[in-house]
């Protein structure tokens, strides 16, 4: 692996040699190091090569199985969510309406009211899960999620400016959130850069920036009129109420571009986790790669914030849950994205069904569950001497 060659021997004693991708070598080395430290299980699978060997990706059977099972569970939750509401539908009626072969009333309820809300939740959850996986890998810290680092708060600041000051639409709010997130990313990167960017510095600066921007958001709400202030405060909680096809059409193209880029760049995250010197020795342009990953993760966070508000703790919990399910030391962006979509969809279903008379914003449920997870995580790290 280190010399760039992968040797396999057959039962007859014949051998075949193939050039190994540096990313595969890095993933193997990081998994071996984690296994030696008694941490995560070494990743297994095959390196699948395409485009004449110029591009390769490691395929883990367990990761594929986990992602497939998560997709099936997500599909079941989607069907269940289509049946929930003031007008109850059977699963059969919901599926028929979804396929366009149901009665007009069911099709109106499903395709005009409930489906856009569910799709918005799926897109936002997937974006937060993928962004959380990237940031946790870059900072090498399970607390390094966009909401902890301040990127979610920065995107919320940009969105609030559009909602309260400029009264922009969905597209303008999304662009403003993305712009504010990018500005915050540049400021944090410049402040944290000192012969490279260390994860601990990035986390500390992010916490301070989040506190500063939270006060800015509070000032914007206080200075707004009562109607705008109530609307903005409800939006800051994180909610999928009132989401329609305009939110889906604004987020879907961005996700179609950003998520594949994140998956391609994610191949290098395993090498960056080995340290800057090792990654440079493996042929990676460390700072350029890290900056590109930060830009993609911030854009994903901004998309999620623009369509659903700053939903808390999904980006924190989804990557950790995905790693435990896949038992992989490598940052699984695809698994984290699917896990994030499932977590947000389940949370929204619970928010609607627990108190049917007064449905809760989805951010209330994710904050309650995420707060318990954060307390467990901090207690676990304290017991293991990580602090």
Secondary structure as GFF3:
##gff-version 3
##sequence-region A 1 387
A	DSSP	beta_strand	5	9	.	.	.	ID=ss1
A	DSSP	beta_strand	15	19	.	.	.	ID=ss2
A	DSSP	alpha_helix	22	36	.	.	.	ID=ss3
A	DSSP	beta_strand	46	50	.	.	.	ID=ss4
A	DSSP	three_ten_helix	51	53	.	.	.	ID=ss5
A	DSSP	beta_strand	55	59	.	.	.	ID=ss6
A	DSSP	alpha_helix	61	83	.	.	.	ID=ss7
A	DSSP	alpha_helix	91	99	.	.	.	ID=ss8
A	DSSP	alpha_helix	104	107	.	.	.	ID=ss9
A	DSSP	pi_helix	108	114	.	.	.	ID=ss10
A	DSSP	alpha_helix	115	139	.	.	.	ID=ss11
A	DSSP	alpha_helix	146	149	.	.	.	ID=ss12
A	DSSP	alpha_helix	151	160	.	.	.	ID=ss13
A	DSSP	pi_helix	161	166	.	.	.	ID=ss14
A	DSSP	alpha_helix	170	192	.	.	.	ID=ss15
A	DSSP	alpha_helix	199	223	.	.	.	ID=ss16
A	DSSP	alpha_helix	226	237	.	.	.	ID=ss17
A	DSSP	alpha_helix	245	265	.	.	.	ID=ss18
A	DSSP	three_ten_helix	266	268	.	.	.	ID=ss19
A	DSSP	alpha_helix	269	272	.	.	.	ID=ss20
A	DSSP	alpha_helix	276	281	.	.	.	ID=ss21
A	DSSP	alpha_helix	286	308	.	.	.	ID=ss22
A	DSSP	alpha_helix	314	326	.	.	.	ID=ss23
A	DSSP	alpha_helix	333	353	.	.	.	ID=ss24
A	DSSP	alpha_helix	362	383	.	.	.	ID=ss25
###
